[in-house]
Amino acid sequence: MARFEYDLHVHTTASDGVLTPPEIISLAGLCGLRGIAITDHDTVEGLLDPQLFRLAAERNIQLISGIEINTDFEDEEVHILGYFINIEHTGLLNRLREIEQARLERSAKIIDRLHNLSVDIDPVRVRQVAGSGTVGRPHIAQVMIENGYAATIKEAFEKYLGRGKPAYVPRYRLLPREAINLIKLAGGVPILAHPGLIRNRLVIDKIMQMGIKGLEVFYPEHTGSQISQLLNLAVQKQMIITGGSDFHGTENTRNQMGCAGLDALSFQQFIQRIQNSD
């Protein structure tokens, strides 16, 4: 059973997760969760099937429409979560299509670099692994494992795909302010994801001045000290407090569904703060 009742950071096959959206709902039910937010990277494709919300309701699970937009700022990867977004908003969908095209071009460059390193990856197989989701480095890593070039996704990133490694290609640069504004444009609430992973505290301070509405305080990789500091910061700045597992699949034991999130009371406060936000 899950440690928390609400997991507000979950990925599906629409981006780089290993379970389909219906499988995510089923697992959430098995874990005893009362609510989840599907927050795929740079896409809302996993939420577009109305049957998904009916399935969640049948399981007594509150499903929140979300997204996690990847951005870069001052040599830091900064992820912005968006909750309760309008998944049919034209402006949002058009911008996400542009980002998806940039991801495809980046993946092609990564595969070319791997080829130059005598690591032969079939782009068609990568597309097959990605399925209906946006092609990304985790899908390339899975094909590398299939072909015997790495034993795990972690090894593929550490040897080839991670930042500073020989096959790394910088991604399309989207700034945090643009992601925040895009989420607001679609009627959503922007939250700074896993701020404890940001090395430069000044970056957190600057992003908080860009219109962010809250902080993801409860996260599997945050230390107890970081959680205390982030809680104090959120209270001091009157920000919304969220939490989630960042679940991608069963391979990563640290980020299992429901291992981080909000309890019932904290979730009620989360909803109230969102309703009272601008």
C-alpha positions as CSV (number, residue, x, y, z in Angstrom):
1,M,0.0,0.0,0.0
2,A,1.1,3.6,-0.7
3,R,2.4,5.7,2.1
4,F,0.4,8.7,0.9
5,E,-3.2,9.0,-0.4
6,Y,-2.5,11.4,-3.2
7,D,0.4,11.1,-5.6
8,L,0.7,14.3,-7.7
9,H,3.6,13.4,-10.0
10,V,3.1,10.4,-12.2
11,H,4.3,9.6,-15.8
12,T,2.8,7.3,-18.4
13,T,3.8,5.9,-21.8
14,A,2.7,9.3,-23.3
15,S,6.1,10.5,-22.3
16,D,8.8,8.3,-20.7
17,G,6.8,6.1,-18.3
18,V,6.4,2.4,-18.9
19,L,2.7,2.0,-18.0
20,T,-0.2,3.2,-20.2
21,P,-2.6,5.7,-18.6
22,P,-5.3,3.0,-17.9
23,E,-2.5,0.8,-16.3
24,I,-1.6,3.8,-14.1
25,I,-5.2,4.1,-12.9
26,S,-5.3,0.4,-12.1
27,L,-2.0,0.5,-10.2
28,A,-3.2,3.6,-8.3
29,G,-6.2,1.6,-7.2
30,L,-4.0,-1.4,-6.1
31,C,-1.8,1.0,-4.2
32,G,-4.9,2.4,-2.3
33,L,-4.5,5.9,-3.7
34,R,-7.4,8.3,-3.6
35,G,-6.0,10.6,-6.2
36,I,-3.2,11.0,-8.7
37,A,-2.0,13.7,-11.2
38,I,-0.7,12.5,-14.5
39,T,2.1,14.8,-15.3
40,D,3.9,13.6,-18.5
41,H,6.8,15.5,-19.9
42,D,5.8,18.2,-22.4
43,T,2.6,16.5,-23.4
44,V,-1.0,15.9,-22.4
45,E,-1.6,13.1,-24.9
46,G,-2.1,10.6,-22.0
47,L,-5.1,12.6,-20.8
48,L,-7.0,13.1,-24.0
49,D,-9.1,9.9,-23.8
50,P,-12.3,10.8,-21.8
51,Q,-12.6,7.1,-20.9
52,L,-9.6,7.6,-18.6
53,F,-11.5,9.9,-16.3
54,R,-14.5,7.6,-16.3
55,L,-12.2,4.7,-15.4
56,A,-10.7,6.7,-12.5
57,A,-14.1,7.7,-11.2
58,E,-15.2,4.0,-11.3
59,R,-12.2,3.2,-9.1
60,N,-12.9,6.2,-6.8
61,I,-9.7,7.9,-7.8
62,Q,-9.6,11.6,-8.4
63,L,-7.6,12.2,-11.6
64,I,-6.0,15.6,-12.0
65,S,-5.0,16.8,-15.5
66,G,-1.3,17.8,-15.3
67,I,1.9,18.3,-17.1
68,E,5.6,18.6,-16.4
69,I,7.4,21.0,-18.7
70,N,11.2,20.7,-19.0
71,T,13.1,24.0,-19.0
72,D,16.6,25.2,-18.6
73,F,17.8,28.2,-16.6
74,E,21.3,29.3,-15.6
75,D,22.9,25.9,-16.2
76,E,20.2,24.1,-14.2
77,E,17.4,21.7,-15.4
78,V,14.2,23.2,-14.0
79,H,10.9,21.3,-14.3
80,I,7.6,23.1,-14.0
81,L,4.5,21.1,-13.0
82,G,1.1,22.3,-14.1
83,Y,-2.1,21.2,-12.4
84,F,-5.7,21.4,-13.5
85,I,-4.8,22.6,-17.0
86,N,-7.2,22.7,-19.9
87,I,-5.9,19.8,-22.0
88,E,-7.7,21.1,-25.1
89,H,-6.3,24.6,-25.0
90,T,-5.2,25.5,-28.5
91,G,-2.3,27.7,-27.5
92,L,-1.0,24.9,-25.2
93,L,-1.3,22.2,-27.7
94,N,0.3,24.2,-30.5
95,R,3.3,25.0,-28.3
96,L,3.6,21.3,-27.2
97,R,3.7,20.2,-30.8
98,E,6.6,22.5,-31.5
99,I,8.4,21.1,-28.5
100,E,7.7,17.5,-29.6
101,Q,9.2,18.3,-33.1
102,A,12.3,19.6,-31.4
103,R,12.5,16.4,-29.3
104,L,12.3,14.3,-32.5
105,E,15.1,16.3,-34.1
106,R,17.2,16.0,-30.9
107,S,16.7,12.2,-30.7
108,A,17.8,11.8,-34.3
109,K,21.0,13.7,-33.5
110,I,21.6,11.5,-30.4
111,I,21.2,8.4,-32.5
112,D,23.7,9.8,-35.1
113,R,26.3,10.5,-32.3
114,L,25.8,7.0,-31.0
115,H,26.4,5.6,-34.5
116,N,29.7,7.5,-34.6
117,L,30.6,5.8,-31.3
118,S,29.9,2.4,-32.9
119,V,26.7,2.1,-30.9
120,D,24.1,1.2,-33.6
121,I,20.5,2.0,-32.7
122,D,17.6,1.5,-35.1
123,P,15.5,4.7,-35.0
124,V,12.4,2.7,-36.1
125,R,12.8,0.5,-33.0
126,V,13.2,3.6,-30.8
127,R,9.9,4.9,-32.2
128,Q,8.3,1.5,-31.5
129,V,9.5,1.5,-27.9
130,A,8.1,5.1,-27.5
131,G,4.7,3.9,-28.8
132,S,2.3,6.8,-28.8
133,G,4.6,8.8,-26.5
134,T,7.2,11.4,-27.4
135,V,10.5,9.9,-28.3
136,G,13.1,10.7,-25.6
137,R,16.4,9.5,-24.2
138,P,14.9,6.8,-22.0
139,H,13.5,5.1,-25.1
140,I,16.9,5.3,-26.8
141,A,18.4,3.8,-23.6
142,Q,15.9,0.9,-23.7
143,V,16.9,0.0,-27.2
144,M,20.6,0.2,-26.1
145,I,19.8,-2.3,-23.4
146,E,18.1,-4.6,-26.0
147,N,21.1,-4.4,-28.2
148,G,23.6,-5.1,-25.3
149,Y,25.2,-1.7,-25.1
150,A,24.1,-1.1,-21.5
151,A,22.6,-3.2,-18.7
152,T,20.3,-0.5,-17.3
153,I,18.9,2.8,-18.2
154,K,21.1,4.4,-15.6
155,E,24.2,2.9,-17.2
156,A,23.1,4.1,-20.6
157,F,22.8,7.7,-19.2
158,E,26.1,7.5,-17.3
159,K,28.1,6.2,-20.3
160,Y,26.4,7.9,-23.2
161,L,23.2,9.9,-22.8
162,G,23.6,12.1,-19.7
163,R,24.7,15.7,-19.8
164,G,28.4,15.9,-20.7
165,K,28.5,12.4,-22.0
166,P,29.6,11.6,-25.6
167,A,26.2,11.2,-27.2
168,Y,24.5,14.0,-25.3
169,V,22.7,16.7,-27.3
170,P,21.4,19.8,-25.6
171,R,17.7,20.0,-25.7
172,Y,15.5,22.7,-27.1
173,R,15.8,25.6,-24.6
174,L,12.5,26.6,-23.0
175,L,12.8,29.1,-20.2
176,P,10.9,28.6,-16.9
177,R,9.0,31.9,-17.3
178,E,7.6,30.7,-20.7
179,A,6.5,27.4,-19.1
180,I,4.9,29.2,-16.2
181,N,3.0,31.5,-18.5
182,L,2.0,28.6,-20.8
183,I,0.5,26.7,-17.9
184,K,-1.4,29.8,-16.7
185,L,-2.6,30.5,-20.2
186,A,-4.2,27.0,-20.2
187,G,-5.9,27.7,-16.9
188,G,-3.5,25.7,-14.8
189,V,-1.5,26.3,-11.6
190,P,2.4,26.2,-12.0
191,I,4.4,24.5,-9.4
192,L,8.2,24.1,-9.2
193,A,9.0,20.4,-9.4
194,H,11.6,18.8,-7.0
195,P,13.4,22.0,-6.1
196,G,15.7,20.0,-3.9
197,L,17.4,18.8,-7.0
198,I,18.3,22.3,-8.1
199,R,21.9,22.9,-6.9
200,N,21.9,26.7,-7.0
201,R,19.5,28.1,-4.3
202,L,19.5,31.5,-6.1
203,V,17.9,29.8,-9.1
204,I,15.0,28.7,-6.8
205,D,14.6,32.3,-5.6
206,K,14.6,33.7,-9.1
207,I,12.0,31.2,-10.3
208,M,9.8,32.0,-7.4
209,Q,9.7,35.6,-8.6
210,M,8.5,34.5,-12.1
211,G,4.9,33.7,-11.0
212,I,5.3,30.1,-9.7
213,K,2.4,29.3,-7.3
214,G,3.9,26.5,-5.2
215,L,6.7,24.0,-4.4
216,E,6.8,20.2,-4.7
217,V,8.0,19.7,-1.2
218,F,7.5,16.0,-0.7
219,Y,9.7,14.1,-3.2
220,P,11.5,10.8,-2.9
221,E,15.0,12.3,-3.4
222,H,14.6,15.2,-1.0
223,T,16.3,14.7,2.3
224,G,14.6,15.3,5.6
225,S,16.5,18.6,5.9
226,Q,15.5,19.7,2.4
227,I,11.8,18.9,3.2
228,S,12.0,21.0,6.3
229,Q,13.6,23.9,4.5
230,L,11.2,23.8,1.6
231,L,8.2,23.6,4.0
232,N,9.4,26.7,5.8
233,L,10.0,28.5,2.5
234,A,6.6,27.6,1.2
235,V,4.9,28.8,4.4
236,Q,7.0,31.9,4.5
237,K,6.1,32.8,0.9
238,Q,2.5,31.6,1.2
239,M,3.0,29.0,-1.6
240,I,1.0,25.9,-2.4
241,I,2.6,22.7,-1.0
242,T,2.6,19.6,-3.2
243,G,4.2,16.2,-3.3
244,G,4.6,13.2,-5.6
245,S,6.6,10.1,-6.4
246,D,7.8,11.0,-10.0
247,F,6.7,7.5,-10.8
248,H,7.9,6.2,-14.2
249,G,7.8,2.5,-13.8
250,T,8.6,-0.4,-11.5
251,E,12.3,-0.5,-12.3
252,N,13.2,2.4,-10.0
253,T,12.5,1.2,-6.5
254,R,13.0,4.7,-5.0
255,N,10.2,6.3,-7.0
256,Q,7.4,3.8,-6.5
257,M,3.9,5.1,-6.8
258,G,2.6,6.6,-3.6
259,C,6.0,6.7,-1.9
260,A,5.7,10.5,-1.8
261,G,2.7,12.8,-2.0
262,L,0.0,14.3,0.2
263,D,-2.2,12.9,2.9
264,A,-5.9,13.6,2.9
265,L,-5.7,16.8,5.0
266,S,-2.8,18.2,3.0
267,F,-4.6,17.5,-0.2
268,Q,-7.7,19.4,1.0
269,Q,-5.4,22.3,1.8
270,F,-3.8,22.0,-1.7
271,I,-7.2,22.2,-3.3
272,Q,-8.3,25.1,-1.2
273,R,-5.1,27.0,-2.0
274,I,-5.6,26.4,-5.7
275,Q,-9.2,27.6,-5.6
276,N,-8.1,30.7,-3.9
277,S,-5.1,31.4,-6.2
278,D,-5.4,34.0,-8.9
